[in-house]
Amino acid sequence: MIKTLALYSSVDGQTKRICQRIGEHIKTDHDVTLIDIYNATAVDLANYEKVILGGSVRYGKHRPEFEHFLIEQETLLSTKKTLLFSVNATARKTNKCLPSNNPYFIKLKHKTGIHADIEAVFAGKLHLANNSIFDRFMIKLIFKMSGEQIGNGEIQFTDWGQVDRIATEFQQL
Ligand SMILES: Cc1cc2nc3c(=O)[nH]c(=O)nc-3n(C[C@H](O)[C@H](O)[C@H](O)COP(=O)(O)O)c2cc1C
């Protein structure tokens, strides 16, 4: 079994769910430990052969804890087999769904200097009924600006087939 760490930075749980799905997909030959970025200080990367790093975007940014971890652990991470992915709503657009054209992913790489063996961008999920009035207003406004109208119900943008394909790629690393 290949010792694998899946470290996630997630506010509403979608990035965690994507990590869980990847973990489930590769469990026949990978022993996956799932950890929230907030508990990352207790993690010894030396114990793992492969590392999955996933972070979501809120108001244009990945969480600082996620970025700091990537910066601080860059040298050690470069000795592992890695998958780095970002989860955001912008990735629902066909011209912003790749690591090479998703603005948040490009910014993350530029800011942290990280390079991963596999890089991916996944469209996330919105469920505005669970968000504050302010957040609901802001998200609706942002969507309106790109000519789309959304309600408070759950909108699943994540392509789980894409998640599975990336998981297979990671499994074969
Ligand atoms: C308050 C709020 C702000 C968000 N800001 C952005 C944003 O700036 N750009 C973007 O592409 N997606 C944005 N999103 C969409 C999230 O990235 C998406 O919902 C993702 O699934 C969240 O992942 P998480 O549940 O792991 O935190 C935002 C969502 C919320 C609720």
The ligand as an SDF file (V2000), in Angstrom:
LIG
                    3D

 31 33  0  0  0  0  0  0  0  0999 V2000
  -18.8250   33.2450   -0.3510 C   0  0  0  0  0  0  0  0  0  0  0  0
  -18.2890   32.5520   -1.5630 C   0  0  0  0  0  0  0  0  0  0  0  0
  -17.3000   33.1680   -2.3360 C   0  0  0  0  0  0  0  0  0  0  0  0
  -16.8190   32.5310   -3.4890 C   0  0  0  0  0  0  0  0  0  0  0  0
  -15.8890   33.1710   -4.2680 N   0  0  0  0  0  0  0  0  0  0  0  0
  -15.4960   32.6010   -5.4240 C   0  0  0  0  0  0  0  0  0  0  0  0
  -14.6180   33.3020   -6.3070 C   0  0  0  0  0  0  0  0  0  0  0  0
  -14.1350   34.3860   -6.0310 O   0  0  0  0  0  0  0  0  0  0  0  0
  -14.3230   32.7060   -7.4750 N   0  0  0  0  0  0  0  0  0  0  0  0
  -14.7980   31.4830   -7.8380 C   0  0  0  0  0  0  0  0  0  0  0  0
  -14.5150   31.0060   -8.9360 O   0  0  0  0  0  0  0  0  0  0  0  0
  -15.6100   30.7840   -7.0060 N   0  0  0  0  0  0  0  0  0  0  0  0
  -15.9660   31.3270   -5.8260 C   0  0  0  0  0  0  0  0  0  0  0  0
  -16.8130   30.6450   -4.9840 N   0  0  0  0  0  0  0  0  0  0  0  0
  -17.2240   29.2830   -5.3380 C   0  0  0  0  0  0  0  0  0  0  0  0
  -16.4660   28.2420   -4.5090 C   0  0  0  0  0  0  0  0  0  0  0  0
  -15.1100   28.1730   -4.8970 O   0  0  0  0  0  0  0  0  0  0  0  0
  -17.1590   26.8930   -4.6600 C   0  0  0  0  0  0  0  0  0  0  0  0
  -18.4170   27.0050   -4.0290 O   0  0  0  0  0  0  0  0  0  0  0  0
  -16.4020   25.7180   -4.0890 C   0  0  0  0  0  0  0  0  0  0  0  0
  -17.1470   24.5440   -4.3240 O   0  0  0  0  0  0  0  0  0  0  0  0
  -16.1430   25.8700   -2.6020 C   0  0  0  0  0  0  0  0  0  0  0  0
  -15.3940   24.7740   -2.1670 O   0  0  0  0  0  0  0  0  0  0  0  0
  -15.3790   24.3500   -0.6230 P   0  0  0  0  0  0  0  0  0  0  0  0
  -16.7750   23.8710   -0.3050 O   0  0  0  0  0  0  0  0  0  0  0  0
  -14.3890   23.2520   -0.5450 O   0  0  0  0  0  0  0  0  0  0  0  0
  -14.9660   25.5450    0.1640 O   0  0  0  0  0  0  0  0  0  0  0  0
  -17.3010   31.2500   -3.8430 C   0  0  0  0  0  0  0  0  0  0  0  0
  -18.2860   30.6310   -3.0490 C   0  0  0  0  0  0  0  0  0  0  0  0
  -18.7830   31.2730   -1.9210 C   0  0  0  0  0  0  0  0  0  0  0  0
  -19.8380   30.5970   -1.1130 C   0  0  0  0  0  0  0  0  0  0  0  0
  1  2  1  0
  2  3  1  0
  2 30  2  0
  3  4  2  0
  4  5  1  0
  4 28  1  0
  5  6  2  0
  6  7  1  0
  6 13  1  0
  7  8  2  0
  7  9  1  0
  9 10  1  0
 10 11  2  0
 10 12  1  0
 12 13  2  0
 13 14  1  0
 14 15  1  0
 14 28  1  0
 15 16  1  0
 16 17  1  0
 16 18  1  0
 18 19  1  0
 18 20  1  0
 20 21  1  0
 20 22  1  0
 22 23  1  0
 23 24  1  0
 24 25  2  0
 24 26  1  0
 24 27  1  0
 28 29  2  0
 29 30  1  0
 30 31  1  0
M  END
$$$$
